[in-house]
Amino acid sequence: MSQNNVRYAKTHEWVKVEDGVATIGISEFASDQVGGVVFVDLPEVGKVLKQNEQFGVLESVKAVSELYTPVAGEVVAVNDELYDAPELLNEAPLNHWIIKVKMSNPAEAFSLLDETAYKLFCETEG
Amino acid sequence: MPLKKTVLYDAHVALNARMSAYAGFLMPIEYKGLTFEHHAVRQDVGVFDVSHMGQIRVTGPQSLAFLNYVFTNELSDLTIGKTRYGFLCFPSGGVVDDLIIYVLAKNDYLLVVNAANKDQDLTWLIENKGNYDVKITDFSDHIALLAVQGPNAIHLLTKILNTQFDDMASGSFKIMRYESADVLISRTGYTGEDGFEVYGKPSDIKILWTTLLDRGATPCGLGCRDTLRFEASMPLYGHELSKEITPLEAGLTFAVNFDKDFIGKAALLAQKEAGLTRRIVGLELVERGIPREGYPLFIADKEVGYITTGYLSPTTQKPLAFALVDIAHTTIGTPISVEIRGRRVQAVVRDKKFYEKRNKK
């Protein structure tokens, strides 16, 4: 996946927008923080999400971590592969998307951080 | 109060451990990963720094009588070199702590207690000392403790300590020289595997830690200590036992001896005779989800209990839990739903034997 048009949220999701559809995953930083993912709980296709709404959880053996959508819209696809292989989110978090959202307000993408700004955010706030 | 560090703190940091506050100590939760460490103990050998545990020594001419009065299990028949598990109870029958008592010598006992309860235990013992001629001493700061657990623990320790453990029964111990002083080695543990716990002078235990790792033992954190004890159906104070949850409710009556007098006996006897109103059961989800501590349980719209510990069990890969449930719903096979993030997920009451223990008998 080309990295140059990937944006990040301060809640540690990555977002890639194409034709008004946001593909959402978790960052390397989030993947490290969660540790070994053993379970995912994801929304149904068709669910309408508000910006920054919780849309699912990742669970390690020890803990539950919440997932938030950085953009509003309707869930148009869910990566079913993660139900059987949640560890993909540890092995290569940037290569495995979690949900796709048809954006109701495409301008929301502009408020996200680019890779450099996100890395700086992780170093200072992380 | 600043967090305490064990003698191995620098070693944990050097291994890149994820450190966290636990019972007033800064302890390693995991190194390479909880699941990896869990399997290392089940299949090979892992080593845990559990130096945060408390050690209280009770000595004096009336130590046996005193301990038999505060401890729920019988000690009179316990010989030197043996250990016994039991409880200190409040008069209410609730639990002050669960602990193991080691008989070091005549009138010389070592109590190994939960780190989080150590101060409460000391206060409790001193308050109840009355006229018993005993001396109660906190040794915790002078003792470091490693748990070496797993099917290969015996081979590794045999080589390192150059001694045989084949004849040592589970629950017994011996004292031997290691490096600068004596160490106490017991065939005990909290994982469901064969294994040993080694108590000693902190500087010597540090040498043992390094030697164990050099010989291939996997460093294991408190994260997998909890998943291992859970699968092996062992309780953790604050979860399956507490000031409110009695040993009978926890299903641990084997460590309560009603043939003698002890603090809490009257309440426990009354509870036994009246019948329990609730108890700890095993649960298994039959739908997707992971049961977690604190999640409430329902039958129709009635709340019937809550989960005390739950995991996607690393060994069995099943979503399993211990739960404290109203007695009417504790029969094996009873369907119960677990509320997870506002949704009801179907579970069923099952036995607590999630994993067949492999301790040496």
HADDOCK unambig.tbl for C-alpha pairs under 7 A between the chains (distance, minus, plus):
assign (segid A and resid 61 and name CA) (segid B and resid 311 and name CA) 6.37 0.50 0.50
assign (segid A and resid 61 and name CA) (segid B and resid 312 and name CA) 6.38 0.50 0.50
